[in-house]
């Protein structure tokens, strides 16, 4: 259930990431905890963030270039995203 909720939040842009906090909870920090991005955003988590690097192989199985459209809009991508979220706790409230 939590995984499916996070997938929907990631697709719609309402996940617990910096862009969400920046728009809806501006008193909370919106930077990525990894320290490499001033605002944590979905693509950063899926393809750039060192905090999730060890889990990216799960997404690479669906898209070799980590294309957001391949990950977020295909059955193969969504299956990979579910595994990524389950193992990494991505898009969860910290």
PDB file as gemmi writes it, atoms N, CA and C in Angstrom:
CRYST1    1.000    1.000    1.000  90.00  90.00  90.00 P 1                      
ATOM      1  N   UNK A   1       0.821  -1.187   0.000  1.00  0.00           N  
ATOM      2  CA  UNK A   1       0.000   0.000   0.000  1.00  0.00           C  
ATOM      3  C   UNK A   1       0.868   1.255   0.000  1.00  0.00           C  
ATOM      4  N   UNK A   2       1.874   1.313   0.863  1.00  0.00           N  
ATOM      5  CA  UNK A   2       2.734   2.485   0.929  1.00  0.00           C  
ATOM      6  C   UNK A   2       3.510   2.679  -0.373  1.00  0.00           C  
ATOM      7  N   UNK A   3       3.927   1.590  -0.963  1.00  0.00           N  
ATOM      8  CA  UNK A   3       4.663   1.677  -2.223  1.00  0.00           C  
ATOM      9  C   UNK A   3       3.787   2.274  -3.309  1.00  0.00           C  
ATOM     10  N   UNK A   4       2.551   1.789  -3.405  1.00  0.00           N  
ATOM     11  CA  UNK A   4       1.647   2.312  -4.430  1.00  0.00           C  
ATOM     12  C   UNK A   4       1.341   3.793  -4.202  1.00  0.00           C  
ATOM     13  N   UNK A   5       1.193   4.163  -2.965  1.00  0.00           N  
ATOM     14  CA  UNK A   5       0.951   5.572  -2.635  1.00  0.00           C  
ATOM     15  C   UNK A   5       2.134   6.429  -3.083  1.00  0.00           C  
ATOM     16  N   UNK A   6       3.333   5.976  -2.821  1.00  0.00           N  
ATOM     17  CA  UNK A   6       4.530   6.742  -3.210  1.00  0.00           C  
ATOM     18  C   UNK A   6       4.694   6.800  -4.723  1.00  0.00           C  
ATOM     19  N   UNK A   7       4.329   5.733  -5.415  1.00  0.00           N  
ATOM     20  CA  UNK A   7       4.387   5.759  -6.880  1.00  0.00           C  
ATOM     21  C   UNK A   7       3.450   6.841  -7.408  1.00  0.00           C  
ATOM     22  N   UNK A   8       2.232   6.871  -6.915  1.00  0.00           N  
ATOM     23  CA  UNK A   8       1.263   7.884  -7.356  1.00  0.00           C  
ATOM     24  C   UNK A   8       1.766   9.280  -7.009  1.00  0.00           C  
ATOM     25  N   UNK A   9       2.320   9.447  -5.827  1.00  0.00           N  
ATOM     26  CA  UNK A   9       2.856  10.747  -5.435  1.00  0.00           C  
ATOM     27  C   UNK A   9       4.023  11.152  -6.328  1.00  0.00           C  
ATOM     28  N   UNK A  10       4.866  10.220  -6.685  1.00  0.00           N  
ATOM     29  CA  UNK A  10       5.999  10.528  -7.566  1.00  0.00           C  
ATOM     30  C   UNK A  10       5.503  10.924  -8.956  1.00  0.00           C  
ATOM     31  N   UNK A  11       4.513  10.225  -9.468  1.00  0.00           N  
ATOM     32  CA  UNK A  11       3.973  10.523 -10.792  1.00  0.00           C  
ATOM     33  C   UNK A  11       3.322  11.909 -10.811  1.00  0.00           C  
ATOM     34  N   UNK A  12       2.550  12.221  -9.784  1.00  0.00           N  
ATOM     35  CA  UNK A  12       1.800  13.481  -9.761  1.00  0.00           C  
ATOM     36  C   UNK A  12       2.603  14.682  -9.259  1.00  0.00           C  
ATOM     37  N   UNK A  13       3.800  14.434  -8.732  1.00  0.00           N  
ATOM     38  CA  UNK A  13       4.607  15.530  -8.215  1.00  0.00           C  
ATOM     39  C   UNK A  13       4.262  15.924  -6.792  1.00  0.00           C  
ATOM     40  N   UNK A  14       3.534  15.075  -6.092  1.00  0.00           N  
ATOM     41  CA  UNK A  14       3.156  15.361  -4.713  1.00  0.00           C  
ATOM     42  C   UNK A  14       3.853  14.435  -3.725  1.00  0.00           C  
ATOM     43  N   UNK A  15       5.046  14.016  -4.064  1.00  0.00           N  
ATOM     44  CA  UNK A  15       5.849  13.178  -3.166  1.00  0.00           C  
ATOM     45  C   UNK A  15       6.541  14.062  -2.131  1.00  0.00           C  
ATOM     46  N   UNK A  16       7.002  13.457  -1.073  1.00  0.00           N  
ATOM     47  CA  UNK A  16       7.701  14.200  -0.021  1.00  0.00           C  
ATOM     48  C   UNK A  16       9.141  14.468  -0.459  1.00  0.00           C  
ATOM     49  N   UNK A  17       9.282  15.423  -1.365  1.00  0.00           N  
ATOM     50  CA  UNK A  17      10.591  15.860  -1.854  1.00  0.00           C  
ATOM     51  C   UNK A  17      10.642  17.372  -1.800  1.00  0.00           C  
ATOM     52  N   UNK A  18      11.803  17.927  -2.044  1.00  0.00           N  
ATOM     53  CA  UNK A  18      12.012  19.364  -1.914  1.00  0.00           C  
ATOM     54  C   UNK A  18      11.072  20.222  -2.726  1.00  0.00           C  
ATOM     55  N   UNK A  19      10.742  19.810  -3.948  1.00  0.00           N  
ATOM     56  CA  UNK A  19       9.835  20.629  -4.764  1.00  0.00           C  
ATOM     57  C   UNK A  19       8.465  20.730  -4.108  1.00  0.00           C  
ATOM     58  N   UNK A  20       8.007  19.655  -3.494  1.00  0.00           N  
ATOM     59  CA  UNK A  20       6.734  19.667  -2.773  1.00  0.00           C  
ATOM     60  C   UNK A  20       6.824  20.604  -1.572  1.00  0.00           C  
ATOM     61  N   UNK A  21       7.881  20.445  -0.782  1.00  0.00           N  
ATOM     62  CA  UNK A  21       8.047  21.305   0.392  1.00  0.00           C  
ATOM     63  C   UNK A  21       8.165  22.775  -0.010  1.00  0.00           C  
ATOM     64  N   UNK A  22       8.879  23.037  -1.079  1.00  0.00           N  
ATOM     65  CA  UNK A  22       9.069  24.406  -1.550  1.00  0.00           C  
ATOM     66  C   UNK A  22       7.715  25.066  -1.870  1.00  0.00           C  
ATOM     67  N   UNK A  23       6.815  24.313  -2.485  1.00  0.00           N  
ATOM     68  CA  UNK A  23       5.504  24.857  -2.875  1.00  0.00           C  
ATOM     69  C   UNK A  23       4.489  24.879  -1.741  1.00  0.00           C  
ATOM     70  N   UNK A  24       4.421  23.790  -0.966  1.00  0.00           N  
ATOM     71  CA  UNK A  24       3.332  23.638  -0.016  1.00  0.00           C  
ATOM     72  C   UNK A  24       3.726  23.795   1.452  1.00  0.00           C  
ATOM     73  N   UNK A  25       4.988  23.595   1.761  1.00  0.00           N  
ATOM     74  CA  UNK A  25       5.471  23.709   3.149  1.00  0.00           C  
ATOM     75  C   UNK A  25       6.775  24.512   3.154  1.00  0.00           C  
ATOM     76  N   UNK A  26       6.696  25.790   2.790  1.00  0.00           N  
ATOM     77  CA  UNK A  26       7.918  26.582   2.604  1.00  0.00           C  
ATOM     78  C   UNK A  26       8.762  26.778   3.860  1.00  0.00           C  
ATOM     79  N   UNK A  27       8.223  26.497   5.029  1.00  0.00           N  
ATOM     80  CA  UNK A  27       9.013  26.630   6.256  1.00  0.00           C  
ATOM     81  C   UNK A  27       9.944  25.441   6.474  1.00  0.00           C  
ATOM     82  N   UNK A  28       9.747  24.366   5.707  1.00  0.00           N  
ATOM     83  CA  UNK A  28      10.600  23.185   5.828  1.00  0.00           C  
ATOM     84  C   UNK A  28      11.693  23.232   4.771  1.00  0.00           C  
ATOM     85  N   UNK A  29      12.830  22.609   5.041  1.00  0.00           N  
ATOM     86  CA  UNK A  29      13.931  22.625   4.069  1.00  0.00           C  
ATOM     87  C   UNK A  29      13.531  21.911   2.776  1.00  0.00           C  
ATOM     88  N   UNK A  30      13.965  22.466   1.643  1.00  0.00           N  
ATOM     89  CA  UNK A  30      13.655  21.857   0.351  1.00  0.00           C  
ATOM     90  C   UNK A  30      14.895  21.312  -0.346  1.00  0.00           C  
ATOM     91  N   UNK A  31      16.055  21.505   0.254  1.00  0.00           N  
ATOM     92  CA  UNK A  31      17.290  20.992  -0.348  1.00  0.00           C  
ATOM     93  C   UNK A  31      17.382  19.484  -0.121  1.00  0.00           C  
ATOM     94  N   UNK A  32      18.170  18.837  -0.960  1.00  0.00           N  
ATOM     95  CA  UNK A  32      18.351  17.396  -0.821  1.00  0.00           C  
ATOM     96  C   UNK A  32      19.336  17.125   0.317  1.00  0.00           C  
ATOM     97  N   UNK A  33      19.047  16.136   1.146  1.00  0.00           N  
ATOM     98  CA  UNK A  33      19.967  15.791   2.241  1.00  0.00           C  
ATOM     99  C   UNK A  33      21.361  15.376   1.765  1.00  0.00           C  
ATOM    100  N   UNK A  34      21.505  15.031   0.483  1.00  0.00           N  
ATOM    101  CA  UNK A  34      22.825  14.629  -0.018  1.00  0.00           C  
ATOM    102  C   UNK A  34      23.764  15.825  -0.132  1.00  0.00           C  
ATOM    103  N   UNK A  35      23.205  17.042  -0.184  1.00  0.00           N  
ATOM    104  CA  UNK A  35      24.018  18.248  -0.259  1.00  0.00           C  
ATOM    105  C   UNK A  35      24.424  18.663  -1.658  1.00  0.00           C  
ATOM    106  N   UNK A  36      23.962  17.954  -2.689  1.00  0.00           N  
ATOM    107  CA  UNK A  36      24.362  18.294  -4.053  1.00  0.00           C  
ATOM    108  C   UNK A  36      23.293  19.040  -4.840  1.00  0.00           C  
ATOM    109  N   UNK A  37      22.115  19.242  -4.244  1.00  0.00           N  
ATOM    110  CA  UNK A  37      21.029  19.911  -4.953  1.00  0.00           C  
ATOM    111  C   UNK A  37      20.317  20.874  -4.007  1.00  0.00           C  
ATOM    112  N   UNK A  38      20.195  22.123  -4.437  1.00  0.00           N  
ATOM    113  CA  UNK A  38      19.531  23.130  -3.600  1.00  0.00           C  
ATOM    114  C   UNK A  38      18.067  22.792  -3.360  1.00  0.00           C  
ATOM    115  N   UNK A  39      17.424  22.217  -4.373  1.00  0.00           N  
ATOM    116  CA  UNK A  39      16.050  21.744  -4.227  1.00  0.00           C  
ATOM    117  C   UNK A  39      16.021  20.290  -4.661  1.00  0.00           C  
ATOM    118  N   UNK A  40      15.542  19.445  -3.785  1.00  0.00           N  
ATOM    119  CA  UNK A  40      15.426  18.024  -4.106  1.00  0.00           C  
ATOM    120  C   UNK A  40      14.226  17.842  -5.035  1.00  0.00           C  
ATOM    121  N   UNK A  41      14.453  17.239  -6.185  1.00  0.00           N  
ATOM    122  CA  UNK A  41      13.366  17.023  -7.141  1.00  0.00           C  
ATOM    123  C   UNK A  41      13.376  15.581  -7.626  1.00  0.00           C  
ATOM    124  N   UNK A  42      12.287  15.177  -8.242  1.00  0.00           N  
ATOM    125  CA  UNK A  42      12.075  13.788  -8.635  1.00  0.00           C  
ATOM    126  C   UNK A  42      13.207  13.234  -9.491  1.00  0.00           C  
ATOM    127  N   UNK A  43      13.592  13.943 -10.536  1.00  0.00           N  
ATOM    128  CA  UNK A  43      14.643  13.456 -11.424  1.00  0.00           C  
ATOM    129  C   UNK A  43      15.972  13.309 -10.678  1.00  0.00           C  
ATOM    130  N   UNK A  44      16.240  14.215  -9.754  1.00  0.00           N  
ATOM    131  CA  UNK A  44      17.460  14.114  -8.940  1.00  0.00           C  
ATOM    132  C   UNK A  44      17.478  12.777  -8.192  1.00  0.00           C  
ATOM    133  N   UNK A  45      16.367  12.429  -7.573  1.00  0.00           N  
ATOM    134  CA  UNK A  45      16.277  11.174  -6.817  1.00  0.00           C  
ATOM    135  C   UNK A  45      16.433   9.969  -7.748  1.00  0.00           C  
ATOM    136  N   UNK A  46      15.773  10.017  -8.892  1.00  0.00           N  
ATOM    137  CA  UNK A  46      15.780   8.872  -9.800  1.00  0.00           C  
ATOM    138  C   UNK A  46      17.108   8.671 -10.523  1.00  0.00           C  
ATOM    139  N   UNK A  47      17.869   9.740 -10.718  1.00  0.00           N  
ATOM    140  CA  UNK A  47      19.041   9.556 -11.572  1.00  0.00           C  
ATOM    141  C   UNK A  47      20.354  10.167 -11.083  1.00  0.00           C  
ATOM    142  N   UNK A  48      20.325  11.078 -10.113  1.00  0.00           N  
ATOM    143  CA  UNK A  48      21.543  11.795  -9.754  1.00  0.00           C  
ATOM    144  C   UNK A  48      21.963  11.685  -8.296  1.00  0.00           C  
ATOM    145  N   UNK A  49      21.028  11.479  -7.415  1.00  0.00           N  
ATOM    146  CA  UNK A  49      21.306  11.595  -5.981  1.00  0.00           C  
ATOM    147  C   UNK A  49      22.209  10.465  -5.480  1.00  0.00           C  
ATOM    148  N   UNK A  50      23.332  10.832  -4.845  1.00  0.00           N  
ATOM    149  CA  UNK A  50      24.231   9.813  -4.307  1.00  0.00           C  
ATOM    150  C   UNK A  50      23.587   8.955  -3.209  1.00  0.00           C  
ATOM    151  N   UNK A  51      22.554   9.476  -2.554  1.00  0.00           N  
ATOM    152  CA  UNK A  51      21.895   8.707  -1.497  1.00  0.00           C  
ATOM    153  C   UNK A  51      21.138   7.497  -2.046  1.00  0.00           C  
ATOM    154  N   UNK A  52      20.779   7.539  -3.324  1.00  0.00           N  
ATOM    155  CA  UNK A  52      20.015   6.455  -3.936  1.00  0.00           C  
ATOM    156  C   UNK A  52      20.808   5.706  -4.996  1.00  0.00           C  
ATOM    157  N   UNK A  53      22.063   6.045  -5.143  1.00  0.00           N  
ATOM    158  CA  UNK A  53      22.910   5.469  -6.186  1.00  0.00           C  
ATOM    159  C   UNK A  53      22.959   3.936  -6.136  1.00  0.00           C  
ATOM    160  N   UNK A  54      23.034   3.377  -4.955  1.00  0.00           N  
ATOM    161  CA  UNK A  54      23.140   1.922  -4.844  1.00  0.00           C  
ATOM    162  C   UNK A  54      21.861   1.200  -5.286  1.00  0.00           C  
ATOM    163  N   UNK A  55      20.764   1.933  -5.426  1.00  0.00           N  
ATOM    164  CA  UNK A  55      19.494   1.328  -5.825  1.00  0.00           C  
ATOM    165  C   UNK A  55      19.141   1.603  -7.294  1.00  0.00           C  
ATOM    166  N   UNK A  56      19.902   2.438  -7.955  1.00  0.00           N  
ATOM    167  CA  UNK A  56      19.595   2.825  -9.333  1.00  0.00           C  
ATOM    168  C   UNK A  56      19.626   1.656 -10.313  1.00  0.00           C  
ATOM    169  N   UNK A  57      20.356   0.602  -9.989  1.00  0.00           N  
ATOM    170  CA  UNK A  57      20.385  -0.556 -10.891  1.00  0.00           C  
ATOM    171  C   UNK A  57      18.980  -1.113 -11.111  1.00  0.00           C  
ATOM    172  N   UNK A  58      18.105  -0.939 -10.132  1.00  0.00           N  
ATOM    173  CA  UNK A  58      16.725  -1.407 -10.279  1.00  0.00           C  
ATOM    174  C   UNK A  58      15.997  -0.619 -11.360  1.00  0.00           C  
ATOM    175  N   UNK A  59      16.263   0.671 -11.443  1.00  0.00           N  
ATOM    176  CA  UNK A  59      15.636   1.515 -12.464  1.00  0.00           C  
ATOM    177  C   UNK A  59      16.279   1.302 -13.828  1.00  0.00           C  
ATOM    178  N   UNK A  60      17.579   1.035 -13.828  1.00  0.00           N  
ATOM    179  CA  UNK A  60      18.288   0.802 -15.098  1.00  0.00           C  
ATOM    180  C   UNK A  60      17.744  -0.418 -15.828  1.00  0.00           C  
ATOM    181  N   UNK A  61      17.142  -1.344 -15.111  1.00  0.00           N  
ATOM    182  CA  UNK A  61      16.534  -2.513 -15.742  1.00  0.00           C  
ATOM    183  C   UNK A  61      15.357  -2.105 -16.638  1.00  0.00           C  
ATOM    184  N   UNK A  62      14.747  -0.960 -16.333  1.00  0.00           N  
ATOM    185  CA  UNK A  62      13.607  -0.478 -17.112  1.00  0.00           C  
ATOM    186  C   UNK A  62      14.006   0.574 -18.133  1.00  0.00           C  
ATOM    187  N   UNK A  63      15.070   1.304 -17.852  1.00  0.00           N  
ATOM    188  CA  UNK A  63      15.485   2.390 -18.745  1.00  0.00           C  
ATOM    189  C   UNK A  63      16.982   2.645 -18.571  1.00  0.00           C  
ATOM    190  N   UNK A  64      17.764   2.326 -19.584  1.00  0.00           N  
ATOM    191  CA  UNK A  64      19.219   2.476 -19.500  1.00  0.00           C  
ATOM    192  C   UNK A  64      19.654   3.931 -19.324  1.00  0.00           C  
ATOM    193  N   UNK A  65      18.837   4.881 -19.779  1.00  0.00           N  
ATOM    194  CA  UNK A  65      19.188   6.289 -19.607  1.00  0.00           C  
ATOM    195  C   UNK A  65      18.387   6.946 -18.475  1.00  0.00           C  
ATOM    196  N   UNK A  66      17.705   6.116 -17.685  1.00  0.00           N  
ATOM    197  CA  UNK A  66      16.892   6.583 -16.555  1.00  0.00           C  
ATOM    198  C   UNK A  66      15.876   7.641 -16.991  1.00  0.00           C  
ATOM    199  N   UNK A  67      15.261   7.407 -18.119  1.00  0.00           N  
ATOM    200  CA  UNK A  67      14.249   8.311 -18.657  1.00  0.00           C  
ATOM    201  C   UNK A  67      13.022   8.340 -17.745  1.00  0.00           C  
ATOM    202  N   UNK A  68      12.649   9.525 -17.261  1.00  0.00           N  
ATOM    203  CA  UNK A  68      11.463   9.609 -16.398  1.00  0.00           C  
ATOM    204  C   UNK A  68      10.202   9.078 -17.073  1.00  0.00           C  
ATOM    205  N   UNK A  69      10.038   9.336 -18.364  1.00  0.00           N  
ATOM    206  CA  UNK A  69       8.825   8.845 -19.029  1.00  0.00           C  
ATOM    207  C   UNK A  69       8.814   7.321 -19.095  1.00  0.00           C  
ATOM    208  N   UNK A  70       9.959   6.696 -19.304  1.00  0.00           N  
ATOM    209  CA  UNK A  70      10.024   5.227 -19.319  1.00  0.00           C  
ATOM    210  C   UNK A  70       9.785   4.654 -17.928  1.00  0.00           C  
ATOM    211  N   UNK A  71      10.272   5.330 -16.916  1.00  0.00           N  
ATOM    212  CA  UNK A  71      10.122   4.833 -15.544  1.00  0.00           C  
ATOM    213  C   UNK A  71       8.713   5.079 -15.013  1.00  0.00           C  
ATOM    214  N   UNK A  72       8.140   6.230 -15.314  1.00  0.00           N  
ATOM    215  CA  UNK A  72       6.859   6.623 -14.727  1.00  0.00           C  
ATOM    216  C   UNK A  72       5.641   6.296 -15.584  1.00  0.00           C  
ATOM    217  N   UNK A  73       5.853   5.850 -16.836  1.00  0.00           N  
ATOM    218  CA  UNK A  73       4.705   5.664 -17.728  1.00  0.00           C  
ATOM    219  C   UNK A  73       4.634   4.305 -18.414  1.00  0.00           C  
ATOM    220  N   UNK A  74       5.479   3.378 -17.996  1.00  0.00           N  
ATOM    221  CA  UNK A  74       5.420   2.047 -18.594  1.00  0.00           C  
ATOM    222  C   UNK A  74       5.290   1.002 -17.487  1.00  0.00           C  
ATOM    223  N   UNK A  75       4.730  -0.137 -17.840  1.00  0.00           N  
ATOM    224  CA  UNK A  75       4.575  -1.211 -16.848  1.00  0.00           C  
ATOM    225  C   UNK A  75       5.939  -1.635 -16.309  1.00  0.00           C  
ATOM    226  N   UNK A  76       6.893  -1.808 -17.219  1.00  0.00           N  
ATOM    227  CA  UNK A  76       8.242  -2.205 -16.811  1.00  0.00           C  
ATOM    228  C   UNK A  76       8.864  -1.153 -15.886  1.00  0.00           C  
ATOM    229  N   UNK A  77       8.672   0.116 -16.230  1.00  0.00           N  
ATOM    230  CA  UNK A  77       9.214   1.195 -15.417  1.00  0.00           C  
ATOM    231  C   UNK A  77       8.573   1.279 -14.049  1.00  0.00           C  
ATOM    232  N   UNK A  78       7.257   1.128 -13.986  1.00  0.00           N  
ATOM    233  CA  UNK A  78       6.554   1.203 -12.707  1.00  0.00           C  
ATOM    234  C   UNK A  78       6.905   0.017 -11.803  1.00  0.00           C  
ATOM    235  N   UNK A  79       7.123  -1.138 -12.406  1.00  0.00           N  
ATOM    236  CA  UNK A  79       7.558  -2.296 -11.636  1.00  0.00           C  
ATOM    237  C   UNK A  79       8.944  -2.042 -11.041  1.00  0.00           C  
ATOM    238  N   UNK A  80       9.829  -1.483 -11.853  1.00  0.00           N  
ATOM    239  CA  UNK A  80      11.176  -1.143 -11.377  1.00  0.00           C  
ATOM    240  C   UNK A  80      11.106  -0.056 -10.296  1.00  0.00           C  
ATOM    241  N   UNK A  81      10.235   0.919 -10.498  1.00  0.00           N  
ATOM    242  CA  UNK A  81      10.079   1.996  -9.522  1.00  0.00           C  
ATOM    243  C   UNK A  81       9.585   1.444  -8.185  1.00  0.00           C  
ATOM    244  N   UNK A  82       8.665   0.504  -8.223  1.00  0.00           N  
ATOM    245  CA  UNK A  82       8.176  -0.110  -6.982  1.00  0.00           C  
ATOM    246  C   UNK A  82       9.319  -0.789  -6.222  1.00  0.00           C  
ATOM    247  N   UNK A  83      10.158  -1.509  -6.929  1.00  0.00           N  
ATOM    248  CA  UNK A  83      11.309  -2.155  -6.287  1.00  0.00           C  
ATOM    249  C   UNK A  83      12.276  -1.113  -5.733  1.00  0.00           C  
ATOM    250  N   UNK A  84      12.501  -0.048  -6.511  1.00  0.00           N  
ATOM    251  CA  UNK A  84      13.385   1.047  -6.088  1.00  0.00           C  
ATOM    252  C   UNK A  84      12.865   1.686  -4.798  1.00  0.00           C  
ATOM    253  N   UNK A  85      11.585   1.967  -4.761  1.00  0.00           N  
ATOM    254  CA  UNK A  85      10.981   2.592  -3.580  1.00  0.00           C  
ATOM    255  C   UNK A  85      11.046   1.649  -2.379  1.00  0.00           C  
ATOM    256  N   UNK A  86      10.732   0.376  -2.607  1.00  0.00           N  
ATOM    257  CA  UNK A  86      10.760  -0.597  -1.502  1.00  0.00           C  
ATOM    258  C   UNK A  86      12.140  -0.732  -0.871  1.00  0.00           C  
ATOM    259  N   UNK A  87      13.171  -0.744  -1.693  1.00  0.00           N  
ATOM    260  CA  UNK A  87      14.520  -0.965  -1.160  1.00  0.00           C  
ATOM    261  C   UNK A  87      15.201   0.303  -0.672  1.00  0.00           C  
ATOM    262  N   UNK A  88      14.823   1.445  -1.230  1.00  0.00           N  
ATOM    263  CA  UNK A  88      15.533   2.691  -0.902  1.00  0.00           C  
ATOM    264  C   UNK A  88      14.761   3.633   0.022  1.00  0.00           C  
ATOM    265  N   UNK A  89      13.470   3.400   0.168  1.00  0.00           N  
ATOM    266  CA  UNK A  89      12.591   4.301   0.934  1.00  0.00           C  
ATOM    267  C   UNK A  89      12.486   5.681   0.263  1.00  0.00           C  
ATOM    268  N   UNK A  90      12.710   5.719  -1.048  1.00  0.00           N  
ATOM    269  CA  UNK A  90      12.616   6.976  -1.798  1.00  0.00           C  
ATOM    270  C   UNK A  90      11.189   7.521  -1.735  1.00  0.00           C  
ATOM    271  N   UNK A  91      11.093   8.831  -1.778  1.00  0.00           N  
ATOM    272  CA  UNK A  91       9.833   9.565  -1.793  1.00  0.00           C  
ATOM    273  C   UNK A  91       9.052   9.420  -0.489  1.00  0.00           C  
ATOM    274  N   UNK A  92       9.723   8.970   0.542  1.00  0.00           N  
ATOM    275  CA  UNK A  92       9.075   8.848   1.851  1.00  0.00           C  
ATOM    276  C   UNK A  92       9.332  10.086   2.688  1.00  0.00           C  
ATOM    277  N   UNK A  93       8.493  10.268   3.639  1.00  0.00           N  
ATOM    278  CA  UNK A  93       8.656  11.398   4.555  1.00  0.00           C  
ATOM    279  C   UNK A  93       9.785  11.075   5.506  1.00  0.00           C  
ATOM    280  N   UNK A  94      10.770  11.990   5.584  1.00  0.00           N  
ATOM    281  CA  UNK A  94      11.910  11.687   6.451  1.00  0.00           C  
ATOM    282  C   UNK A  94      11.651  12.052   7.895  1.00  0.00           C  
TER     283      UNK A  94                                                      
END                                                                             
